[in-house]
Amino acid sequence: MADIILIRPHCREKSKTKRLSAILESSLAGYTYDTITTVEEFEELKNKKLLFAISLGESGINLELYGILKKIRLDRSCFEGSVGGFIVDGNSELYTKSIARELAFSANLAGCTFPGKPLVEGTRSLNNFNVVARKLDTDNLQAYMHSGHALVDSIMNFNPPRHKKPKILVLHASNYQKSNTINLWHMVHDHLGDCEVTEVSLRNGAVVDCIGCPYKTCKHFGTTGNCVYGGVIVEQVYPAIMDCDALVMLCPNYNDAISANLSAFINRLTALLRMTKFYDKYLFSIIVSGYSGSDIVAQQLISGLNMNKTFILPGRFSMLETANNAGSIYHVDGIQDRASAFANNILSYIGEV
């Protein structure tokens, strides 16, 4: 049996695949693998180690990928129990991350878990590897290869933590009296059993967004668990993040984006990331849209907190619902059953077996 399944959608432009082939040869060194290149070859891949390797070319479009993506979206259990990651190689400065997070969202709905920082992307210039190359004292191509191999190692060695009495941190910036998202969270909370839950509201008090302090300044404050702006983020959120086993983000859909205060929280995590990483912490979310677009908000959380901030993305990490008028979430068909199922999904990842 192969160590890993390589899902590499066929690219018709052979000249555009040479760099990805070199990256994969380096990344998969020491491991055995089977390769899937067409939608006809695609099948259920439960309890597997998966590496998605996508060649995008200049257009950012891989036609075979969309056939495979369709299969994934139509089979919501095809990746049950699997762990995956992505190497996306493009021939422009655009599209690599947007394609990766769209694929991550769909694969996650089908049961796939992703460890922290599951994406290695190569833009045309490889300028996105400037910092990594400098740290490794090498050139950008070698930094790309090094990152690919590190990703495969993280997939193969992934060992998710379990906890006897999990500590859950819930962050929101919603109105308790009117928020369908808060009401849905309370339904989920009722089924979480013996968990230690801490709720922090970012609604009250000023939450100053990150303005990109110089690296040395950010590092200086981050090494003490601090940030130059202080406030509720430093006083309440940083200690709670350090103490929790899982983070639950409550995200009403505002104009197809997470709220400003929650976005500021994600940006401000950079300072804490200087001191510690979050590879042992899980990310969950509850997203309620008045009309549509919950998938867009979920993808923002995936790119911000899983791909960048290193939180584990467990299978089916998000509960996605639609409710408009205040209190209408209670009248959505089957909502109590889905709230119970989502709570059980959380416990299945973070609780002891």
N, C-alpha and C positions, 0 to 999 in steps of 0.2 A: 504494500500500500504506500502511495506517495505521501511525502510529508505535507505537501501543500498543493492546493488546486490553483493554477494560474488561469484567471479569466482575462483573456487578451483578445478583445474583439478585432476581427480582421480589418485591416486598413488597406484600401486598394492602391494607395500611393506608396509603393515599396521604398522609394527614396526617403520618405518621411519617417520610416520606422527604424533606421539604422541606429540612431542614438538610443532609443528605447531598448533595442536589442542588447546593446552594450551595457546599459544600466541593469537590465534583468540578469545578464550573465554574471555580473558582479554581485548583484543583490541576492541571487539564489545559490551562490557558491556554497557547497557543502550540504545542500538540501536536495531531495528528490521531488519532482513535481509532475503533475499531469496538466495538460493545457486544453482549454476550451476556447475556440476562436470564432465559432458561428452560433447563431441562435438554434440551429438544428442539433448541435451537440449539447446544448444547455439542458440540464436536468436538475432535480432537487439535490441540494448539497447541504444536507443536515449534519451537524456536529463535525464540521470540517474546518481546516485552516485555509483561508482564502486570500489571494492577492489579486486585486483588480489592476490591470496594467492597460492604460488607455493611451493610444496615439491619436492626437487631435489634428495635426497639421495646422495650417494657417487659419482655416475657417473655424476651428473649434468644434467641428462636427465629425463624428465617426458614425457612419450609417449603421454598421452592424451593432454598435452599442445600443442604438434605440430599439432594435429588435429584441435584444437581451433584456433591456430595461422594461419593455412591455411584458415579457414573460415574468419578470420579478414582480411587477405590480399586480399581475393577475393571480399570482400564487403567494399568498400572504404567510406561507409557512416554509417556503423553499430553502431558507437559510437558518432554520430553527437550530439553536445551539452552536452555530458557527461563529468564528472570530475572523475578522478581516482587516484589510488595509488597502491603500491605493498608491499607485505610482502613475501620475498623469504627465505626459510629455507633449508639449505644444510647440508650434512653430510661429508663435506670436507672443506678445506679453499679456494676452487676455485669455479668458475662458477656462484655464486649468482648474481654478478653485471652484468656479460656479458649477462646472460639470461634476466635480468630485462631490460637492455637498448635495447636489441633486441625486446622484447615485447613492450616496451614503444614506440619505433620507429614505429612499425606496427600499434599499437592502435592509435598513434597520426595521422598517415596518414588516419586513418578511422574516424578522427574528435574528438578524446578524448583529453581533456585538463588535464594537470597535474600541481598542485600547486608546489611551491618550496619544495625540499627535499621530493619527493613522494615515496622514497624507504626506507624500513626497511629490512635489511638483517641479517640473523643469520648464521654465519659459524659454523662449527662443534665445535670449541673450544669456540666460542663467545668472542674471544679476541678482535674482532672489537668493542666490547662495553666497553673496559677498561676505556676510557676517560669519556664516558657517566655515567658509574657506579660510577666513582670517583666523578663526579660533583653532582650526586644524593645521594651520600653516601649510596650506596646499592651494591648488587652483580650484576653480568652481566646478569643473567636470568631476574631479576626484571627490570633491565635497558632495556632489550629487550621488555618486556611486556609494560613498560611505553612508550617506543618509538612507539610501535604498536598502543596503544590507542591514543597517540598524533597525529599520522598519520590519523587515522579515524576521529578524531575531525577536523583536517585541511581539509579533504575532505568534511565533512558535512557542515563546516562553510565557505567554500570558497566563497569569494565575490569579483570577479575581478574588479579592478578599471577602470573607464572610464574617458576620458579627452576631454575637449572642443577643445583644440588645442594641440594635442599630441606632445611631444618632443621625437624625434627619434635620437639615436646615431648610426652611421654607422662606424664600424671598419674594416679596411682591411690592407693588406700589399702587394698590387698588383701594377703592372705597368700600369699606365693610358693608355698608347699608345697601349699595346698589350693584355690586360686582357679581356677575354670573360666574366669573373665574374663581372668586373666593368661595362662593356657595358650592361650586363643584369640588374644590379642594376639601371642604368640610365633609362632603359625601365620601371622598376617598379616605380622609383621615379616620373616619369611623371604622374602617376595616383594617387599619394598620397594626392593631394589636399592641404588643409589648415593644413599641419603639419610643425612643426619647426624641420628641419633636420640639424644635425651637423655631418660632416664627419671628421674622424681622420685617417691619414695614419701612420702605424707603419713600413713602409718600410724604411723611411729615419731616420738616427740616430740610435744609439745603443740601443737595447732593451735587458737589462740584465735579464736572467731568474732567477727565485727563486732558492736559494740553500738550503732552509730549515733552516732559522735562528732559534735559540732557541725560544721557545714559548714566554718568557718574552720580548725578543727583538722585535719580530714581533708585540706583543700586544702593546708595548710601542709606536712604530711608528704608528701602525694602529689607535690608539685612537685619533691621530691628523690628520688622513687622509694622512699618509705619509708611506714611506718605506725606509729602510736603503740604497737602491740603487738609489733612486730618478729617474731622467731622464724623458722621455716623458710619461711614465706610471703615474708618480706622478703629473707631471706638467699639462698634458692635459687630460689623460684618467680618472684618479680618479675623478676630478671635473665634467667631462662630464657624467660619470656613475651616480654620485650622483644626477645630474640634470635631467637625461632622464627618460622617461616613458617606453621606449622600446629600446632594443639593437638589431641591425641587424648586424650579422656577415657575411662578404663576404669571402667565403672560396673556392678558387680553390683547387682541389684535387691533392695534391702533394704526390705521392707514398702511396695512401690510408691513408693519415693523413693530419691534418690541418698544415699550415705553422708554422715554428719555432717561428716567432714573435707573431703570434696569440696564440700559445701554451704558450709562456712566459707570455702573458697578462693574460690568465686564471690562471696560477700558481701565478702570482703576485697579483691577486685579493684577495688572502688569507689575506693579511695585512689589506685591506679595510674592509673585512668581520669581522675583530675583532671589528670594530667600529659600523657597521651597517649591516643589512641583506637586501636582494633584493626581498623579497616576493611580493612586489608591482610592480615589473618591469617585462616586457615581453621579451622573447627571440624569435627572428626570425633569419633566415639565408637564404643565397643564396649560393648554392654549384654547381659548374660546374666541371665535370670530363672530361678529354680528352678521356677516354676509358670506365671505369666502376668504381664502388666503392663508389658512392655518399652516399649510405646508411651507409657505415663504418664511413665516416666523420661526418654525421648527428648524429650517435650514440655517437661519441666522444663529440660533443657539448652537447648532452643530459646528459651524465654522468658528464661532467665537469661543466656545467653552470646551469643545472636544478637540477640534483640529488645532487650535491655537493655545488654549489654556490647560490642556492635558487631562481633563476629566474623562473618565470611562463613559462611553456611550453604550448602555446595555440595550439589548434587543427590545424594540417597541418602547423607547424611552419616553414617548410623549402621548398624552391623551388629548385628542383633537376633537373639539365639538363646535357646534354652531348654535348660538342663542343671541337674541337681540335685546328685547325689552327686559328691564330689571326683573329678576325672578323667573324668567321664562326657562331657565336651565332645568328647573324642577319638572317641567312639563314635556321635556324631550323624551321621546319613546325609548324605553330601555336604559335610561341614564343610570339608575341605581345599580343595575346589573353590570354595566360597563365600569362604573366607579369601583365596584367591588373587585372586578377582574383586574383593573389597573393597580389597585392596592396589592393584590396577590402577585402581580408581575413584579412590583417593587420588592416585595418580600422574597420572591424567588431568587433574586439576585443578591440582595444585601444580607439576608438572614442566614443563619446556620441551617444546613441541610438536616 
